[in-house]
Every structure is written in structure tokens, then in C-alpha cells.
Amino acid sequence: MSSLLRFEGVSFGYGRRKVLAGVEFSIEPGACTALIGPNGGGKTTLLRLAAGLLRPSAGQVLYEGATLHSRTRRDIAQRIALVPQTLEIPFPFTVQQIVEQSRTPYLGLFGGFRDRDRSAVERAVEFTGIGPLRHRIFNELSGGERQRVKIALGLAQEPKLLLLDEPAQNLDFGRQMDLMHLIRQVHAQGVHVFAAMHDLALISDAFSSVVLLSPHEPLHVGSPECVLQPEILERAFRRPAPLNFMEGFDRRSDLARRLCAAEQK
Amino acid sequence: MRTGAIVAVLLLALVCAIAVGVTCGAVRVPLRTIVAALLHRHSLSPEDRIILMEIRLPRVLAAAMVGAALSAAGLLFQGLFRNPLADPYVIGSSGGAVLGATVAMALLPQLTWLGFSATALLAFAGSVATIAVVYSLARVGGATQAVTLLLAGFAVSSMLSYSSYFVEVLDRDYGLGLRILASWLHGSIEVPRWTQLGVAAAPFAASLAGATLLSRRLNTLALGDEYAQQLGVRVERVRIGIILTGSLLAAVAVSLGGLIGFVGLIVPHFARMVAGPDHVRLLPITVLTGAAFLALTDTLARTLLAPTELPVGILTAFLGGPFFLYLLRRTKRGYAA
């Protein structure tokens, strides 16, 4: 069985500035994957490549065994959804109106909604619990409410792979917990999640595997226990890993190291 | 209110505005006479017939078309640039139009074609050519950044406007032409011939049809280029479509009425406050409001100080400015990002 998503020797740069060089990893069916790494290390670029919005300068991105660029944009949009870090909406659209936009890849020339579209929007709204926000203006929502709406946007697109860019950004502790819970539920529904994350302490809450992308360290891919090791993190971020995170880690690190040794054979 | 109801009310308002425009003027022709003539009870006197059919009706229709075109173009550009301050001239069509009109007045004052004066023709050509230049300047590596487009439009438009002042300075025998140019610059609708209306109606109708197809995309673009792109929208193509459609609408308006300010800015705002931000609903509401508004304003412009005619641009600024400020004060919330 082929991987859901596979990067094969992918390089990419904006003009002369190289961002990614020879990136190679895959996301297997059933995985819930976190993407971590220092700021400016290319996480957002990698997600854009995964959504087929950018074209690699070398190598290729495969989705279910076929290169992304052999598919039409609309075809990709019915399988892969990318929810950006921030949504800046210049007009007072309501939450409902915004979530309905996610059905764009399924609509015809005149944009008529069919039952299937209506029910997909309904399910996404129900699932993320944003029913009460439906008629509110998106720009007036709090940070936590916006993040939930953004997940609803992704789900209404009915993707098999949901790419999230920093979904836990600007959330307080409680809202972060809620969001992790939501991501676990989304994953339980059979949607593959691939999310760029900053807060390392949240990773093991929801994710089964981790991709570490850093300009200072070769790419690491593996279970959270394997990748989130103090030495690796220190090299990748060029700083000692934060204490509060490491305390929890030390307690299980012995076991973790043994597991990782087994995983890497 | 449902869109259908709003559209019906606006259609009625437009019909009333046209009726008022046809009835009012330096020579009074009672509405009763007109209705009787329409019902074939009486025929009009030859003078009345000329006043109504060759002067007032074409002018009111031209005003309605200009108002509709400017408002639709404003809506398209506000959506494209995700900026409520955009107007039909935002990417520079006004500068090209001004230069075209100036050159026409200086060099070819006598030329006409299908009833259009050289001023109107060169203004049209100037605005279309400017858009083409601005767009190709702003396009880098197959993509166009909205900000680059705005800045390039501003720079090119200013250059062209000042070139036209330069032409004026060079031409010392310009006394009379200058006054015509000034009134053109502040927007005033000429009495068009029916052929002129017909010629203008073709690109007008085509661009409105295009705008109808594009209006749904404007909703998607409101979520940002990247999000629209990942939804499968070919953003660059949609952008070209919007620029072409909006520029054509602006050029049609320029060729019939010169540079009329404020309409393209305020009418889409007014519509948004009535009907919300959904562009699919907004388009018909904007078009009808713009048509009725300019038909009425133009009637005021030619009757207020009759027989002197005010440039209609003066009135749109007088009426539109304060109204716009009122709306702005009343609905603060809609524009916070």
C-alpha cells in the first residue's frame, strides 16, 4: 500500500533563498502528524508544497502514489485542505457564509448548493461545535472561536488530508486543550491531520508521529518519543529545550530511548 | 429582506428615477402627456417628441448606464483588492482617460465616430491602454500582488494626469477647450445619440454578464488568495477577469460621462449595508442602486440651476460625501479587520 503523502527529494526556494533541500519523508495512512521546527525553517512552505500550491524546484510530492501536479487544482482541493495561519477577511462575512466557501471545489459554474454541500457544511459546524457562532461576524470572534471556525472550514471541504498551519497559535491553556481534543476527534473520523505546531508540550496529546524540520539538523521523522529528545531539539532549535517540557520528558526518557532504539532497529 | 424583494424595490426606484428624469427639465412636459402618448391615446407634438426622445430619454438612460457601470466596477475592485476604499479608477484608468481626452481636445476637436466625440473615444482608449500597461508592470513571475497593482496604478495614473496638464500648458490657445476639459474632468453626461447608447450598451452588457459569473469568486477571494487557491480557484485567471471586466465598465462610463467621482465608491458600500457582504447578492443591488442614483443626480444637475448645467460630479460629491460619512459613523463595526 502506498503512502498517503510522500515527499521525494523535495527542494524549494523563493528566488535565490533556498528554504528546503532534499526533503524526504512520508505520511502513512492512519497517521496524525505534527510538523515542528524553528521559525523561518520552512514549515509553512512545506505545507504549501503538500497542498500543491507550490511546485518543488527538484524532487516531487506524491499523493497516494501519484505526483500532485498530475492532478488538477480542483481535484487536489477535494482531497487535501490547507487551513492557513491567519484569515484576514476585509468584509463582515458571517461564520456560516465563510464555512460555505469551503464547498467551492465541489460546485459548478453557477455555484448552486446541493444537498450534499449543505450537509457537509452542517456536519462541519456540528462537529466543531460552532453552531451558536453561525450568524456572528467572523472578524468579531475571539481567537479560540476563530481557530474552531478554521477547523470547520477545513472539514467542510471534506478532505482526506487536513493541513493545519499553527492551529494552536494565540490560544490560552484551556483553549489549547480543547483544540487538541478536537484534533483527536477529527483524526478519529478518519481524516489525516498534518499540523505545524509550536508548542512542543502539546504534541504527545494528539499526534502519533512528528516531522522535525530545521536548517540546523537533518530531517527527523518518527514517533513523538523518538523525535522529541533533548539532544535533537537542542541542535534543531539551537537552544536547550524548555524546562517545563523537559521535566515531563525526563521521567519517561529512559523508556523512550529504548523504544526509539527499537523503532530505528 | 430577501434579495428578490430588494431588487424589486430598486427596479421600481429606477423606473421612477427615469420617469422623473424624462419629465423634468427646462421645458416642462407633464407626465400625463407622456403616459397618454405611451398608451397611444395622443401623439406628442413634434417639439415634445424631440425633447423627450432625442434629448431627455437618451440622457437619462446614459446616466443610468454610467451609474450602473461605475458602481459595478467599484464593487469588483473593492472585492479584488479586499479594500473598501477602492473605486473604479483605482488602478489608473482615470489618468489614461484624462490624457486621452486632453490630446483629443488639443489635436482632434472635430473628429467623431458613431456619435462619440474624439474626447470620449480617446478617453476610452486611454483608460484601457493604461490598465494593460499597469497590469503588465505589476505582473512578476506569473503572479500579481494586489499592492503592487495599486502602487503601479497610482504611479502611472499620476504620470499621465500630469502629462495632460503639460499638454494644456503647451497649448496657449486653449482657453475654450480648457473649460470643456474641466467640466469633463468633473464628470458631466452629454446627450448621447441612440447609436452611441447602442454601442456603449454592448460592452456594458457583456461586462455585467462577466461580473455575474465573477461575483461568486469575489466571496472566495475575500478569504485570501492562498485560501482561494487551495480551494481550487485559479486566482490569477479570476484576477485578470475582474480587472478586464471592471476596467471595461469604467471605460464605458468614462466615454459617456467623463470622470464622475464618488458613485463607484459609495454605492457598493450602501448596498453592503443593506444586504451584507455576499457579492452574489450585492451585484444586482449595486447595479440598480447606481443606475437610479445617477439618473436622479443627473436630473438634479441639469434642473437645479436651469438653464445652467452643473457637472454631475459636483452633485455626486455634495450628496455622496456626507451620506458616505453618515454611513461610516453608523456602522463602525463592519470595517474592523
Interface residues (C-beta under 8 A of the other chain):
Chain A: R48 A51 L53 T72 R73 R74 D75 I76 A77 Q78 I80 A81 L82 V83 P84 L87 E88 I89 P90 F91 P92 F93 T94 Q97 I98 Q101 S102 T104 P105 L109 F110 G111 I137 N139 E140 Q157
Chain B: R82 N83 P84 L213 R216 N219 T220 A222 L223 G224 E226 Y227 A228 Q229 Q230 L231 G232 V233 R234 R272 G276 P277 D278 V280 R333 G334 Y335 A336 A337
